[in-house]
Amino acid sequence: MPGTDDTPWDHEVDILIAGSGAGGMVGAIAAHDLGLRSLVVEKAATFGGSTALSGGGIWIPNNPTLRKAGRSDDIEDVRRYLHAVVGDRVPAQRVDAYVERGPEVMEMLHRVSRHMEFSWCPGYSDYHPELPGGSAAGRTIEPRPIDARKLGDEEKKLLGMDIPMPLGLWFTGYEARNLMFMWREWKTRRMLFVAAWRVVSNFFLRRHMKTLGSALVARLRLTMRDQGIHLWTSAPVTELITREGRVVGAVVERDGTFVRVRARLGVLLATGGFERDPALRKQHLPELGRPDFSAGAPTNTGDGHRLGAQLGAAFDLMDDAWWMPSIALPRGGVFPLVSERCIPGMVIVNREGKRFVNEASPYVNFVHAQLEGGHVPVYEIFDAKARGRYQFAGILPGKDFPRSFYRSGLVTKADTLPELASRIGVPGDALEATVARFNGFAAKRKDEDFHRGDSPYDNYYGDHSLPNPNLDTIDSGPYYAVRIEAGDLGTKGGLVTDVHGRVLQPDGTVIPGLYATGNASAAVMGNEYAGAGATIGPAMVFGYLAMEHAAGKSAS
């Protein structure tokens, strides 16, 4: 049970924040801006959490970067879109708070920090642009690249993706699309010259460039340092301390010692999801055949969930996740598949050799279709032509897959479709019929079964040198099959919170002094996903709103 004794405090702050992802860091920066003294404690030896492992996109409409690019929105359009996406799965007041207050978060960051530099990702469509208020032009922004040497000794503690790039090459999320098609489209071939320049300049300047989620975390951490906000790593919260029903602090394990930290105005849980805890996954999530295929931070084991449960907190969305079709890499870990599912000359089939969904659909929706139909695993089928044109999981076009991919069973190759079907255990006649039907759709430039290519979202990672960027024939052997699992980027379920980020009990009453944001809280997106960055955006916004409430600057 949470501590309630009167033992003296070892350390005192206004706000204690558990977790160093975007939600926790923005909460700390907001607290400082409000005149509060905060401390961020991080369970891992590194900082950044799942934010640092992500693409770093932020979906907060009407932010300063979008307005500067001429992409401001009518707030009613944004509200209409988000309500259409989320439906009634989440209280409307929380959705409205996110829409209305989100821009303030980015405005605050730009006002207080010299490190906040972002770019709009033009054309990276909302995930459901066809819904009322949706935007085909996109509302996602991403952090600009940054030299991690600015972090000094802390650079080695910055968590990041384990994607080795040759000769220090780096690229942004928006540029990844151009990199994918630089063999196919003249306008993207400039990436060859950009890549060459970056390799050369890195050599002479000795830069340690970071992009994507690592760049966002680096910028937030530099801002915290400018403000004098302390960050303890290898410092998990082991219990919350209450007095008269109010959370007033916590016990933090630091360097083998248990430190009692007083938090005068409360504790913000930004500890991430429970995707890395086998027991909690087994209790709440669908059975996938092994503990997880998760790309979340390794230390996301539901610490905030357990701390909240000890105080009788309510939970929601525990059976859902930020699903992502993924491949299990032979060397360990997973690789999320986004652009790979938009390759024109391919289909994804179940164990019956049949298509079951629009392959290019948003990743949460794709895996929902997998789970609802029991389609785990599935196989992505493509031919030599596609292998020669498009990258796959970081493997450049025209290169064969590593031998380990074949030995592990991740990739299967055969000269004919019937032979390929036999090797992966699906009916040969069904696979041939599926491919033949799809080839007919490619010829007509229209997917009559699942409408692949109809949405601007589908087209973003498609090949725009083709009449339909998402459709091409599969007819040039040898043929390949890649085994795809139902992976995730983290879990959606967590503590139920209100518009101020306050943690609630099942009867709707507030647990005083306890706040939550990010994947420690139940997602404001419900079972859906509005656009790239719709995990990080809400984490930042509700971290900000929680600190505003703790400081007494908002309505109760």
CORSUL-V473110 format. One record per residue. N is the residue number from 1. RES is the residue in three letters. SS is DSSP state (h for helix, s for strand, l for the rest). Layout:
# CORSUL-V473110
n: {N & N}
res: {RES & RES}
ss: {SS & SS}
This chain:
# CORSUL-V473110
n: {1 & 2 & 3 & 4 & 5 & 6 & 7 & 8 & 9 & 10 & 11 & 12 & 13 & 14 & 15 & 16 & 17 & 18 & 19 & 20 & 21 & 22 & 23 & 24 & 25 & 26 & 27 & 28 & 29 & 30 & 31 & 32 & 33 & 34 & 35 & 36 & 37 & 38 & 39 & 40 & 41 & 42 & 43 & 44 & 45 & 46 & 47 & 48 & 49 & 50 & 51 & 52 & 53 & 54 & 55 & 56 & 57 & 58 & 59 & 60 & 61 & 62 & 63 & 64 & 65 & 66 & 67 & 68 & 69 & 70 & 71 & 72 & 73 & 74 & 75 & 76 & 77 & 78 & 79 & 80 & 81 & 82 & 83 & 84 & 85 & 86 & 87 & 88 & 89 & 90 & 91 & 92 & 93 & 94 & 95 & 96 & 97 & 98 & 99 & 100 & 101 & 102 & 103 & 104 & 105 & 106 & 107 & 108 & 109 & 110 & 111 & 112 & 113 & 114 & 115 & 116 & 117 & 118 & 119 & 120 & 121 & 122 & 123 & 124 & 125 & 126 & 127 & 128 & 129 & 130 & 131 & 132 & 133 & 134 & 135 & 136 & 137 & 138 & 139 & 140 & 141 & 142 & 143 & 144 & 145 & 146 & 147 & 148 & 149 & 150 & 151 & 152 & 153 & 154 & 155 & 156 & 157 & 158 & 159 & 160 & 161 & 162 & 163 & 164 & 165 & 166 & 167 & 168 & 169 & 170 & 171 & 172 & 173 & 174 & 175 & 176 & 177 & 178 & 179 & 180 & 181 & 182 & 183 & 184 & 185 & 186 & 187 & 188 & 189 & 190 & 191 & 192 & 193 & 194 & 195 & 196 & 197 & 198 & 199 & 200 & 201 & 202 & 203 & 204 & 205 & 206 & 207 & 208 & 209 & 210 & 211 & 212 & 213 & 214 & 215 & 216 & 217 & 218 & 219 & 220 & 221 & 222 & 223 & 224 & 225 & 226 & 227 & 228 & 229 & 230 & 231 & 232 & 233 & 234 & 235 & 236 & 237 & 238 & 239 & 240 & 241 & 242 & 243 & 244 & 245 & 246 & 247 & 248 & 249 & 250 & 251 & 252 & 253 & 254 & 255 & 256 & 257 & 258 & 259 & 260 & 261 & 262 & 263 & 264 & 265 & 266 & 267 & 268 & 269 & 270 & 271 & 272 & 273 & 274 & 275 & 276 & 277 & 278 & 279 & 280 & 281 & 282 & 283 & 284 & 285 & 286 & 287 & 288 & 289 & 290 & 291 & 292 & 293 & 294 & 295 & 296 & 297 & 298 & 299 & 300 & 301 & 302 & 303 & 304 & 305 & 306 & 307 & 308 & 309 & 310 & 311 & 312 & 313 & 314 & 315 & 316 & 317 & 318 & 319 & 320 & 321 & 322 & 323 & 324 & 325 & 326 & 327 & 328 & 329 & 330 & 331 & 332 & 333 & 334 & 335 & 336 & 337 & 338 & 339 & 340 & 341 & 342 & 343 & 344 & 345 & 346 & 347 & 348 & 349 & 350 & 351 & 352 & 353 & 354 & 355 & 356 & 357 & 358 & 359 & 360 & 361 & 362 & 363 & 364 & 365 & 366 & 367 & 368 & 369 & 370 & 371 & 372 & 373 & 374 & 375 & 376 & 377 & 378 & 379 & 380 & 381 & 382 & 383 & 384 & 385 & 386 & 387 & 388 & 389 & 390 & 391 & 392 & 393 & 394 & 395 & 396 & 397 & 398 & 399 & 400 & 401 & 402 & 403 & 404 & 405 & 406 & 407 & 408 & 409 & 410 & 411 & 412 & 413 & 414 & 415 & 416 & 417 & 418 & 419 & 420 & 421 & 422 & 423 & 424 & 425 & 426 & 427 & 428 & 429 & 430 & 431 & 432 & 433 & 434 & 435 & 436 & 437 & 438 & 439 & 440 & 441 & 442 & 443 & 444 & 445 & 446 & 447 & 448 & 449 & 450 & 451 & 452 & 453 & 454 & 455 & 456 & 457 & 458 & 459 & 460 & 461 & 462 & 463 & 464 & 465 & 466 & 467 & 468 & 469 & 470 & 471 & 472 & 473 & 474 & 475 & 476 & 477 & 478 & 479 & 480 & 481 & 482 & 483 & 484 & 485 & 486 & 487 & 488 & 489 & 490 & 491 & 492 & 493 & 494 & 495 & 496 & 497 & 498 & 499 & 500 & 501 & 502 & 503 & 504 & 505 & 506 & 507 & 508 & 509 & 510 & 511 & 512 & 513 & 514 & 515 & 516 & 517 & 518 & 519 & 520 & 521 & 522 & 523 & 524 & 525 & 526 & 527 & 528 & 529 & 530 & 531 & 532 & 533 & 534 & 535 & 536 & 537 & 538 & 539 & 540 & 541 & 542 & 543 & 544 & 545 & 546 & 547 & 548 & 549 & 550 & 551 & 552 & 553 & 554 & 555 & 556}
res: {MET & PRO & GLY & THR & ASP & ASP & THR & PRO & TRP & ASP & HIS & GLU & VAL & ASP & ILE & LEU & ILE & ALA & GLY & SER & GLY & ALA & GLY & GLY & MET & VAL & GLY & ALA & ILE & ALA & ALA & HIS & ASP & LEU & GLY & LEU & ARG & SER & LEU & VAL & VAL & GLU & LYS & ALA & ALA & THR & PHE & GLY & GLY & SER & THR & ALA & LEU & SER & GLY & GLY & GLY & ILE & TRP & ILE & PRO & ASN & ASN & PRO & THR & LEU & ARG & LYS & ALA & GLY & ARG & SER & ASP & ASP & ILE & GLU & ASP & VAL & ARG & ARG & TYR & LEU & HIS & ALA & VAL & VAL & GLY & ASP & ARG & VAL & PRO & ALA & GLN & ARG & VAL & ASP & ALA & TYR & VAL & GLU & ARG & GLY & PRO & GLU & VAL & MET & GLU & MET & LEU & HIS & ARG & VAL & SER & ARG & HIS & MET & GLU & PHE & SER & TRP & CYS & PRO & GLY & TYR & SER & ASP & TYR & HIS & PRO & GLU & LEU & PRO & GLY & GLY & SER & ALA & ALA & GLY & ARG & THR & ILE & GLU & PRO & ARG & PRO & ILE & ASP & ALA & ARG & LYS & LEU & GLY & ASP & GLU & GLU & LYS & LYS & LEU & LEU & GLY & MET & ASP & ILE & PRO & MET & PRO & LEU & GLY & LEU & TRP & PHE & THR & GLY & TYR & GLU & ALA & ARG & ASN & LEU & MET & PHE & MET & TRP & ARG & GLU & TRP & LYS & THR & ARG & ARG & MET & LEU & PHE & VAL & ALA & ALA & TRP & ARG & VAL & VAL & SER & ASN & PHE & PHE & LEU & ARG & ARG & HIS & MET & LYS & THR & LEU & GLY & SER & ALA & LEU & VAL & ALA & ARG & LEU & ARG & LEU & THR & MET & ARG & ASP & GLN & GLY & ILE & HIS & LEU & TRP & THR & SER & ALA & PRO & VAL & THR & GLU & LEU & ILE & THR & ARG & GLU & GLY & ARG & VAL & VAL & GLY & ALA & VAL & VAL & GLU & ARG & ASP & GLY & THR & PHE & VAL & ARG & VAL & ARG & ALA & ARG & LEU & GLY & VAL & LEU & LEU & ALA & THR & GLY & GLY & PHE & GLU & ARG & ASP & PRO & ALA & LEU & ARG & LYS & GLN & HIS & LEU & PRO & GLU & LEU & GLY & ARG & PRO & ASP & PHE & SER & ALA & GLY & ALA & PRO & THR & ASN & THR & GLY & ASP & GLY & HIS & ARG & LEU & GLY & ALA & GLN & LEU & GLY & ALA & ALA & PHE & ASP & LEU & MET & ASP & ASP & ALA & TRP & TRP & MET & PRO & SER & ILE & ALA & LEU & PRO & ARG & GLY & GLY & VAL & PHE & PRO & LEU & VAL & SER & GLU & ARG & CYS & ILE & PRO & GLY & MET & VAL & ILE & VAL & ASN & ARG & GLU & GLY & LYS & ARG & PHE & VAL & ASN & GLU & ALA & SER & PRO & TYR & VAL & ASN & PHE & VAL & HIS & ALA & GLN & LEU & GLU & GLY & GLY & HIS & VAL & PRO & VAL & TYR & GLU & ILE & PHE & ASP & ALA & LYS & ALA & ARG & GLY & ARG & TYR & GLN & PHE & ALA & GLY & ILE & LEU & PRO & GLY & LYS & ASP & PHE & PRO & ARG & SER & PHE & TYR & ARG & SER & GLY & LEU & VAL & THR & LYS & ALA & ASP & THR & LEU & PRO & GLU & LEU & ALA & SER & ARG & ILE & GLY & VAL & PRO & GLY & ASP & ALA & LEU & GLU & ALA & THR & VAL & ALA & ARG & PHE & ASN & GLY & PHE & ALA & ALA & LYS & ARG & LYS & ASP & GLU & ASP & PHE & HIS & ARG & GLY & ASP & SER & PRO & TYR & ASP & ASN & TYR & TYR & GLY & ASP & HIS & SER & LEU & PRO & ASN & PRO & ASN & LEU & ASP & THR & ILE & ASP & SER & GLY & PRO & TYR & TYR & ALA & VAL & ARG & ILE & GLU & ALA & GLY & ASP & LEU & GLY & THR & LYS & GLY & GLY & LEU & VAL & THR & ASP & VAL & HIS & GLY & ARG & VAL & LEU & GLN & PRO & ASP & GLY & THR & VAL & ILE & PRO & GLY & LEU & TYR & ALA & THR & GLY & ASN & ALA & SER & ALA & ALA & VAL & MET & GLY & ASN & GLU & TYR & ALA & GLY & ALA & GLY & ALA & THR & ILE & GLY & PRO & ALA & MET & VAL & PHE & GLY & TYR & LEU & ALA & MET & GLU & HIS & ALA & ALA & GLY & LYS & SER & ALA & SER}
ss: {l & l & s & l & l & l & l & l & l & l & s & s & s & s & s & s & s & s & l & l & l & h & h & h & h & h & h & h & h & h & h & h & h & l & l & l & l & s & s & s & s & l & l & l & l & l & s & l & h & h & h & h & l & l & l & l & l & s & s & l & l & l & l & h & h & h & h & h & l & l & l & l & l & l & h & h & h & h & h & h & h & h & h & h & h & h & l & l & l & l & l & h & h & h & h & h & h & h & h & h & h & h & h & h & h & h & h & h & h & h & h & h & l & l & l & l & l & s & s & s & l & l & l & l & l & l & l & l & l & l & l & l & l & l & l & l & l & l & l & s & s & s & s & l & l & s & s & h & h & h & h & h & h & h & h & h & h & s & l & l & l & l & l & l & l & h & h & h & l & l & l & l & h & h & h & h & h & h & h & h & l & l & l & l & l & h & h & h & l & h & h & h & h & h & h & h & h & h & h & h & h & h & h & h & h & l & l & l & s & s & l & h & h & h & h & h & h & h & h & h & h & h & h & h & h & h & l & l & l & s & s & s & l & l & l & l & s & s & s & s & s & s & s & l & l & s & s & s & s & s & s & s & s & s & l & l & s & s & s & s & s & s & s & s & s & s & s & s & s & l & l & l & l & l & l & l & l & h & h & h & h & h & h & h & l & l & l & l & l & l & l & l & l & s & l & l & l & l & l & l & l & l & h & h & h & h & h & h & h & h & l & l & s & l & s & s & l & l & l & l & s & s & s & s & s & s & s & s & l & l & l & l & l & s & s & s & l & l & h & h & h & h & l & l & l & s & s & s & s & l & l & l & l & l & l & l & l & l & l & l & l & l & h & h & h & h & h & h & h & h & h & h & h & l & l & l & l & s & s & s & s & s & s & h & h & h & h & h & h & l & l & s & l & l & s & l & l & l & l & l & l & l & h & h & h & h & h & l & l & l & s & s & s & s & l & l & h & h & h & h & h & h & h & h & l & l & l & h & h & h & h & h & h & h & h & h & h & h & h & h & h & h & h & h & l & l & l & l & l & l & l & l & l & l & l & h & h & h & h & h & l & l & l & l & l & l & l & l & l & l & l & l & l & l & l & l & l & l & s & s & s & s & s & s & s & s & s & s & s & s & s & l & l & s & s & l & s & l & l & l & l & s & s & s & s & l & l & l & l & s & s & s & s & s & s & s & l & h & h & h & s & l & l & l & l & l & l & l & l & l & l & l & l & l & l & h & h & h & h & h & h & h & h & h & h & h & h & h & h & h & l & l & l & l & l & l}
